[in-house]
Amino acid sequence: MAVAEPHTPARRRALRADAIRNREAIVEAAAEVMAEQGAAVDVREIARRSGVGMGTLYRHFPKKEDLVRTVLDQGFSQWAESARQAAIEAEDPWAALTDFYRQALSGCAQHRAIMESFALTWTDPDPTGIPKLRAVLEELRIRAEGLLRPGVTTEDLVLLLISLGYAAQCTDADRPHLWNRVLQVSLDGLRAEHRDPLPES
């Protein structure tokens, strides 16, 4: 009869380290697959790429939704911060806004899950993604005050990014960076020299 190995402090530390590695491998594999396929991914493919069994995957994430939410929250935060860093490096306020949109839309074009996170967090009672995005765009809008046409709100800038993000995903495979043209047209429309009143929101 086999005798179970006692759970010494060293053994417990090893088990915890192994569990952490497995969880990180699962999240990393899920992020990779979701970037390619979106949230409608088969968890068996995630388990295969992560090198763990299905039992291990379900111990960490009992429901697929838990794993999807973890990946989207993590990916969204990294994406938003990357775009924000690109913007704050620009001293000119208009260049900062432009750089943010270009960096953000590049991410949207390459990762299907980012756009799906917009849909999940827009009406979520406990959202994480949209408020982070809104905070960045609020900061950029304030910096560009006087350069933006009267009446432009942070919500306008958020919705513009989401709209262009879907356009980027739809066109990037066949005509990469076609969204750059639409972005330029949109940004020109935001400039202060356009002073016609905007429609009521």
C-alpha positions in Angstrom: 0.0 0.0 0.0 1.4 3.3 -1.1 2.1 5.9 1.7 1.1 9.5 0.8 4.0 11.9 1.0 3.5 14.2 4.0 2.7 17.8 3.3 5.8 19.4 4.8 6.3 23.2 4.5 8.7 22.6 1.6 6.2 20.2 -0.1 3.3 22.8 0.3 5.5 25.5 -1.2 6.3 23.3 -4.1 2.6 22.5 -4.7 1.7 26.2 -4.5 4.5 27.1 -7.0 3.3 24.3 -9.3 -0.3 25.6 -9.1 0.8 29.1 -9.9 2.8 27.9 -12.9 -0.2 26.0 -14.2 -2.6 28.9 -13.7 -0.2 31.2 -15.6 0.2 28.7 -18.4 -3.6 28.4 -18.7 -4.1 32.2 -18.8 -1.3 32.7 -21.3 -2.6 29.9 -23.6 -6.1 31.3 -23.3 -5.0 34.8 -24.2 -3.2 33.4 -27.3 -6.1 31.4 -28.5 -8.7 34.2 -27.8 -6.5 36.7 -29.7 -7.0 34.4 -32.7 -10.5 33.1 -32.2 -12.3 35.4 -29.8 -14.1 34.3 -26.6 -16.0 31.4 -28.4 -13.0 29.2 -28.0 -12.9 25.5 -27.0 -11.4 25.1 -23.6 -9.8 21.8 -24.8 -7.6 23.8 -27.1 -6.6 26.0 -24.2 -5.7 23.0 -22.1 -3.7 21.5 -25.0 -1.7 24.6 -25.6 -1.1 25.2 -21.9 0.1 21.6 -21.4 -2.3 20.9 -18.5 -5.1 18.4 -18.2 -8.8 19.4 -18.2 -9.0 18.6 -14.5 -6.3 21.1 -13.8 -7.9 23.7 -15.9 -11.3 23.3 -14.2 -9.7 23.4 -10.7 -8.4 26.9 -11.5 -11.4 28.0 -13.6 -14.5 26.0 -12.8 -16.5 27.9 -15.5 -15.3 29.0 -18.9 -16.7 32.4 -18.2 -14.2 32.8 -15.3 -11.3 32.1 -17.6 -12.6 34.4 -20.3 -13.2 37.3 -17.8 -9.7 36.8 -16.4 -8.1 37.0 -19.8 -10.2 39.9 -21.0 -9.5 41.9 -17.8 -5.8 41.3 -18.0 -5.5 41.8 -21.8 -7.6 45.0 -21.7 -5.5 46.5 -18.9 -2.3 45.8 -20.7 -3.7 47.1 -24.0 -5.1 50.3 -22.5 -1.9 51.0 -20.6 0.3 50.4 -23.7 -1.8 52.8 -25.7 -1.7 55.3 -22.8 2.1 55.2 -22.6 2.3 55.9 -26.3 0.1 58.9 -25.8 1.8 60.4 -22.8 5.2 60.2 -24.5 3.9 62.8 -27.0 4.3 66.4 -25.7 1.8 67.9 -28.2 -1.8 67.2 -27.0 -3.1 66.6 -30.5 -0.3 64.1 -31.2 -1.0 62.4 -27.9 -4.7 61.8 -28.9 -3.7 60.7 -32.3 -1.0 58.3 -31.0 -3.4 56.8 -28.5 -5.9 56.0 -31.3 -3.3 54.5 -33.6 -1.8 52.4 -30.9 -5.2 51.3 -29.6 -6.5 50.4 -33.0 -3.5 48.4 -33.9 -4.3 46.3 -30.8 -8.0 46.0 -31.8 -7.0 44.8 -35.3 -4.8 42.0 -33.9 -6.8 40.8 -31.0 -10.5 39.8 -31.4 -10.9 39.4 -27.7 -10.3 43.1 -27.1 -13.4 44.1 -29.0 -15.4 41.4 -27.3 -14.4 42.9 -24.0 -16.1 46.1 -25.0 -19.4 44.3 -25.4 -18.9 42.4 -22.1 -18.0 45.5 -20.0 -20.2 48.2 -21.6 -23.3 47.1 -19.5 -21.6 45.0 -16.9 -22.7 45.9 -13.4 -19.1 45.5 -12.2 -17.1 46.5 -15.2 -13.3 46.9 -15.5 -12.5 47.6 -19.1 -14.6 50.6 -20.1 -13.9 52.7 -17.0 -10.1 52.3 -17.6 -10.5 53.3 -21.2 -12.8 56.2 -20.3 -10.2 57.5 -17.7 -7.5 57.5 -20.4 -9.6 59.3 -22.9 -10.8 61.8 -20.3 -7.2 62.7 -19.6 -6.4 63.1 -23.3 -9.6 65.2 -23.9 -8.7 67.6 -21.1 -5.1 67.9 -22.6 -6.6 68.7 -26.0 -9.1 71.2 -24.8 -9.1 74.1 -27.2 -8.0 71.9 -30.0 -11.2 69.8 -30.1 -14.4 71.1 -31.5 -16.9 72.5 -29.0 -19.1 69.9 -27.4 -16.9 66.8 -27.9 -17.3 64.6 -24.8 -15.2 61.7 -23.4 -18.1 59.4 -24.3 -17.8 60.6 -27.9 -14.1 59.6 -27.9 -14.9 56.2 -26.3 -17.6 55.4 -28.9 -15.3 56.5 -31.7 -12.6 54.1 -30.6 -15.1 51.2 -30.4 -16.5 52.0 -33.8 -13.1 52.2 -35.4 -12.0 49.1 -33.5 -14.7 47.0 -35.2 -13.7 48.5 -38.6 -10.1 47.6 -38.0 -11.0 44.0 -37.2 -13.3 43.7 -40.3 -10.7 45.1 -42.7 -7.2 44.4 -41.4 -6.8 40.8 -42.7 -7.5 41.8 -46.4 -6.5 45.5 -46.3 -4.1 46.1 -43.4 -4.3 49.6 -41.9 -7.2 50.7 -44.1 -8.6 51.9 -40.7 -5.8 54.5 -40.7 -7.7 56.4 -43.4 -11.0 56.4 -41.5 -9.2 57.4 -38.4 -7.7 60.4 -40.1 -11.1 61.5 -41.4 -12.6 61.1 -37.9 -9.8 63.0 -36.2 -10.1 65.8 -38.7 -13.8 66.0 -37.8 -12.8 66.5 -34.1 -10.7 69.6 -34.8 -11.8 72.9 -33.3 -12.2 74.6 -36.7 -15.4 72.6 -37.2 -17.7 74.7 -35.1 -21.1 73.5 -36.2 -23.2 72.4 -33.2 -23.1 68.7 -32.6 -26.4 66.7 -32.4 -27.9 66.1 -29.0 -26.6 62.9 -27.4 
